[in-house]
Amino acid sequence: MDKIKTVLWWGRFNPGYSRNRILRDLLHDNGWEVVDFHPSWSSVGDLQALLKRMPRPDLIWVPNFRQRDFYAAKRYARRLNVPILFDPLISSYDKRVFENRKLAEGSFRAERLRRWEGGMFRSSRIVLADTQEHARFFSEELGADPARIFIVPVGAEEKLFVPQPGRAPAGPVEVLFYGSFVPLQGVRFIVEAARLVPEVNWTFVGQGKLRENCERASVDLANVSFEDWVPCSQLAERIGKADILLGIFGDTPKASRVIPNKLYQAIACARPIITMDSPVYSQDVREAGRSGVAWIPAASPEALANAVRQWAKHPEMLEERGQSARALYNRFYANDKVADALMKALSVID
């Protein structure tokens, strides 16, 4: 009987975040024991781990958004002579320099951040990236060895996001956006598109720093409404009540490197979606999804309005588009595909 391998998930991470839940479930399903370690202080987590006298794992995993935990985890991994896996999902350098523009590219502080984060990518035995564009950024900007980077898509939580019943809209078509109202999502372009297509109802769900701006910009639009955030357990049902889903449309560099959670979730629920075109979608994906996904130029309210208008003119085709979207999910992004990619990455430490 094969020995059960143990992976130590390290850091002050959120186990309920979708990326974490999906991968942790897949690890369990593929024979790994997942053990959590939440240090009281990120910077000295290795000392706390030593005091706890934890059993030696086969792998240490630093999950998404936990760059602050990395170097303590690395010291502990070196002491025990076990490999370390880094699944950042996003780069701190990318976010602060190119997304939020809090640091000027090439400035002392930006370069210091790049060196600090780059050390994580260079010293990891395995680096996970959710898209090829993120993998390229991790390699070219942060020094990760391309041979150690593995593409593992995010996918959707399939216990929650299941195909929803087909709809035959009796009234106006509903277009649904949900999210955290950050610049990457390009919500202001959605509001401008809603102004151009008054015959369609546009609904925004969620909270975030740009929501108030959207509410002010749409105060005179009777076809725009806002709802509070929906718990994840109820999100699929809310998606199922809409006819067309919206992805992201921002013009930041990071927007062109991601596939948003909402795309995976929408197509898993068998709903067609409109989102920005970017290099993250392969030609195979584009061909398979051309009926259920509309890819349009970023930051273009006119292109978004035109895509919505064309789909809304033929509501009888929306259910078929939704089925095409679900077929795309099954072929490229379903959990079995994510598991295959993950096991390929872990095979390098066998």
C-alpha positions in Angstrom: 0.0 0.0 0.0 1.4 3.4 -1.0 2.3 5.7 1.9 -0.1 8.6 2.3 1.7 11.8 1.6 1.2 14.8 3.8 1.1 18.4 2.6 1.5 21.2 5.2 -0.5 24.3 4.2 1.4 27.1 5.7 0.3 30.6 6.6 -2.5 32.9 7.7 -4.6 31.9 4.7 -8.4 31.7 4.3 -9.3 28.0 3.8 -12.7 29.0 2.5 -11.4 31.0 -0.5 -12.5 29.2 -3.6 -9.0 28.5 -5.0 -8.0 27.0 -1.7 -11.1 24.9 -1.3 -10.9 23.5 -4.8 -7.3 22.5 -4.5 -7.6 21.1 -1.0 -10.5 18.9 -2.0 -8.6 17.7 -5.0 -5.6 16.9 -2.8 -7.8 14.8 -0.5 -9.4 13.1 -3.5 -6.0 12.1 -4.8 -4.6 10.6 -1.6 -2.9 13.5 0.1 -3.4 14.4 3.8 -3.7 18.1 4.2 -2.5 19.6 7.5 -2.9 23.3 8.3 -0.4 25.5 10.1 -1.5 29.0 10.9 1.4 30.9 12.6 0.6 33.6 15.1 3.2 35.8 13.4 4.1 35.4 9.8 7.7 36.5 10.0 8.7 33.9 12.7 6.3 31.1 11.8 9.3 28.7 11.5 10.2 29.1 15.1 6.6 28.4 16.2 6.5 25.3 14.0 9.7 24.0 15.6 8.2 24.5 19.1 5.1 22.6 18.1 7.3 19.6 16.9 5.0 18.9 14.0 5.5 15.7 12.0 7.7 16.1 8.9 5.5 16.7 5.8 6.3 15.6 2.2 5.6 19.1 0.9 5.1 22.6 2.3 2.4 24.7 0.5 2.3 28.5 0.7 -1.2 29.4 -0.8 -2.5 32.5 -2.5 -2.0 36.0 -1.2 0.4 34.8 1.5 3.7 36.2 0.4 4.3 37.4 4.0 4.4 33.8 5.2 6.8 32.6 2.5 10.3 33.1 4.0 9.5 31.6 7.3 8.0 28.6 5.5 11.1 28.4 3.3 13.4 28.4 6.3 11.4 25.6 7.8 11.4 23.6 4.6 15.2 24.0 4.3 15.6 22.8 7.9 13.5 19.7 7.2 14.8 19.2 3.6 11.4 19.1 2.1 10.2 20.9 -1.1 8.1 24.0 -1.0 5.2 24.9 -3.4 4.2 28.5 -4.0 0.7 29.2 -5.3 0.5 33.1 -5.2 -2.4 33.5 -7.6 -1.4 37.2 -7.9 1.9 39.0 -7.6 2.3 41.7 -4.9 4.7 43.5 -7.3 2.2 43.3 -10.1 -0.7 44.5 -8.0 1.1 47.5 -6.4 3.0 48.7 -9.5 0.8 47.9 -12.4 -2.7 47.4 -11.0 -3.1 49.9 -8.1 -0.2 52.1 -9.3 0.9 52.8 -5.7 4.5 52.4 -6.7 6.2 53.8 -9.8 7.8 51.2 -12.0 11.6 51.4 -11.6 11.4 53.3 -8.3 13.5 52.2 -5.4 10.5 50.9 -3.5 9.2 49.0 -6.5 12.5 47.4 -7.2 12.9 46.4 -3.5 9.5 44.8 -3.7 10.4 43.0 -6.9 13.6 41.6 -5.4 11.7 40.5 -2.2 9.0 38.7 -4.1 11.3 37.4 -6.8 13.2 35.5 -4.2 10.1 33.5 -3.5 9.6 32.5 -7.1 13.3 31.6 -7.6 13.5 29.5 -4.5 10.3 27.5 -4.8 10.5 23.9 -6.0 7.1 24.3 -7.6 5.3 27.4 -8.7 1.6 27.3 -9.6 0.0 29.8 -12.0 -3.6 30.0 -13.1 -2.9 31.2 -16.6 -0.1 31.1 -19.1 0.2 34.9 -19.0 0.7 34.8 -15.2 3.3 32.1 -15.7 5.1 34.4 -18.2 5.0 37.3 -15.8 6.4 35.2 -12.9 9.2 34.1 -15.2 10.1 37.3 -17.0 9.5 39.8 -14.2 10.2 37.8 -11.1 12.8 35.3 -12.1 10.9 32.0 -11.7 12.4 29.0 -13.6 9.9 28.2 -16.4 10.6 24.5 -15.8 9.2 24.8 -12.3 6.0 26.7 -13.2 2.9 24.7 -13.8 -0.5 26.0 -15.1 -3.3 24.9 -12.8 -6.6 26.6 -13.7 -8.9 27.9 -10.9 -12.1 26.2 -12.1 -15.3 26.3 -10.0 -16.5 24.6 -6.8 -18.6 21.9 -8.5 -20.6 21.1 -5.3 -22.0 24.7 -5.5 -21.8 25.7 -9.2 -24.0 23.3 -11.1 -26.0 23.8 -14.3 -29.0 26.0 -13.7 -32.4 25.4 -15.3 -32.8 27.0 -18.7 -34.7 30.3 -18.9 -37.1 31.7 -21.4 -37.3 35.4 -20.5 -40.8 36.7 -20.4 -39.8 40.3 -20.0 -36.5 42.2 -20.6 -33.3 40.2 -20.6 -31.3 40.5 -17.4 -27.6 41.1 -17.6 -25.8 40.3 -14.3 -22.4 41.5 -13.0 -21.2 40.4 -9.6 -17.9 41.3 -8.0 -15.8 43.4 -5.6 -15.9 46.6 -7.8 -12.1 46.9 -8.3 -10.4 48.6 -11.3 -9.5 45.3 -12.9 -13.2 44.5 -13.4 -13.9 47.7 -15.4 -17.3 48.4 -13.8 -17.5 51.9 -15.1 -17.5 50.6 -18.7 -20.5 48.4 -17.8 -22.4 51.4 -16.6 -21.7 53.2 -19.8 -22.8 50.2 -21.8 -26.0 50.0 -19.8 -26.8 53.6 -20.9 -26.5 52.5 -24.5 -28.9 49.5 -24.2 -31.9 50.7 -22.2 -34.1 47.8 -23.3 -32.1 45.4 -21.1 -32.0 45.2 -17.3 -28.5 45.5 -15.8 -27.9 44.2 -12.3 -24.8 44.8 -10.2 -24.3 42.5 -7.2 -21.6 43.0 -4.6 -19.6 45.6 -2.7 -16.4 47.5 -3.2 -14.7 50.8 -3.4 -16.0 51.6 -6.9 -19.6 50.7 -6.2 -20.6 54.2 -5.0 -19.1 55.7 -8.2 -21.2 53.3 -10.3 -24.4 54.2 -8.3 -23.8 57.9 -8.9 -23.1 57.4 -12.6 -26.3 55.4 -13.1 -28.7 57.3 -10.9 -30.7 58.4 -13.9 -30.9 54.9 -15.5 -34.1 53.0 -14.8 -32.7 49.8 -16.2 -29.8 49.6 -13.7 -30.1 48.2 -10.2 -27.8 47.2 -7.4 -28.0 44.3 -4.9 -25.9 43.4 -1.8 -23.4 40.6 -1.9 -24.8 37.1 -2.2 -23.4 34.3 0.0 -21.3 31.8 -2.0 -23.8 29.1 -1.2 -26.6 31.1 -2.9 -24.5 32.5 -5.8 -25.3 29.7 -8.3 -29.0 30.3 -7.7 -28.6 34.0 -8.3 -26.7 33.3 -11.5 -29.5 31.0 -12.6 -32.0 33.9 -12.4 -30.0 35.9 -14.9 -29.8 35.5 -18.7 -26.4 36.9 -19.5 -23.4 37.1 -17.2 -20.6 39.6 -17.4 -16.8 39.0 -16.8 -14.2 41.7 -16.6 -13.4 44.7 -18.9 -10.6 46.7 -17.2 -7.7 48.1 -19.1 -5.0 47.4 -16.5 -2.1 45.0 -17.4 -3.2 42.5 -14.8 -6.7 42.3 -16.3 -5.1 40.7 -19.4 -3.4 38.0 -17.2 -6.3 36.6 -15.4 -9.4 34.4 -16.0 -11.8 35.7 -13.4 -13.6 33.4 -11.0 -16.9 34.7 -12.4 -16.2 33.2 -15.8 -15.6 29.7 -14.4 -18.6 30.0 -12.2 -20.9 31.3 -14.9 -20.1 28.7 -17.5 -20.2 25.9 -14.8 -23.8 27.1 -14.2 -24.6 26.9 -17.9 -24.9 30.6 -18.4 -23.4 32.5 -21.4 -21.0 35.2 -20.5 -19.4 38.3 -22.1 -15.9 39.2 -21.1 -12.8 41.0 -22.3 -10.6 39.4 -24.9 -7.0 38.7 -23.8 -4.1 36.3 -24.4 -5.2 34.0 -21.6 -7.7 32.2 -23.8 -6.1 29.7 -26.2 -7.4 29.3 -29.8 -8.9 25.9 -28.8 -10.9 27.6 -26.0 -12.0 30.4 -28.4 -13.3 27.9 -31.0 -15.0 25.7 -28.4 -16.7 28.7 -26.7 -17.7 31.0 -29.5 -21.4 30.4 -29.0 -21.4 30.6 -25.1 -18.7 33.2 -24.6 -18.4 36.6 -26.3 -14.9 38.0 -26.1 -14.8 41.8 -26.7 -12.1 44.5 -26.6 -11.3 45.8 -23.1 -12.5 49.1 -21.9 -15.1 49.5 -24.7 -18.6 50.3 -23.6 -19.6 50.3 -27.2 -18.4 46.8 -27.8 -20.1 45.5 -24.7 -23.4 47.2 -25.6 -23.2 45.7 -29.0 -22.6 42.2 -27.7 -25.5 42.4 -25.2 -27.8 43.9 -27.8 -27.1 41.1 -30.3 -27.7 38.4 -27.7 -30.8 40.1 -26.3 -32.4 40.3 -29.7 -32.6 36.5 -29.8 -33.5 35.4 -26.3 -34.7 32.0 -27.6 -31.0 31.2 -28.2 -29.7 32.0 -24.7 -30.4 28.5 -23.3 -28.4 27.0 -26.2 -25.6 29.5 -25.6 -25.6 28.4 -21.9 -25.3 24.8 -22.8 -22.3 25.7 -25.1 -20.8 27.5 -22.2 -21.1 24.5 -19.9 -19.6 22.3 -22.6 -16.6 24.6 -22.7 -16.3 24.3 -18.9 -16.4 20.5 -19.1 -13.8 20.3 -21.7 -11.2 22.8 -20.3 -11.9 23.9 -16.8 -13.8 21.1 -14.9 -12.3 19.8 -11.6 -11.0 16.6 -13.3 -8.9 18.8 -15.6 -7.7 20.9 -12.7 -6.8 17.7 -10.8 -4.8 16.4 -13.8 -2.8 19.6 -14.0 -2.2 19.6 -10.2 -1.0 16.0 -10.1 1.3 16.7 -13.0 2.9 19.5 -10.9 3.2 17.3 -7.9 4.7 14.5 -9.8 8.1 16.3 -9.9 8.6 15.6 -6.2 7.8 11.9 -6.4 
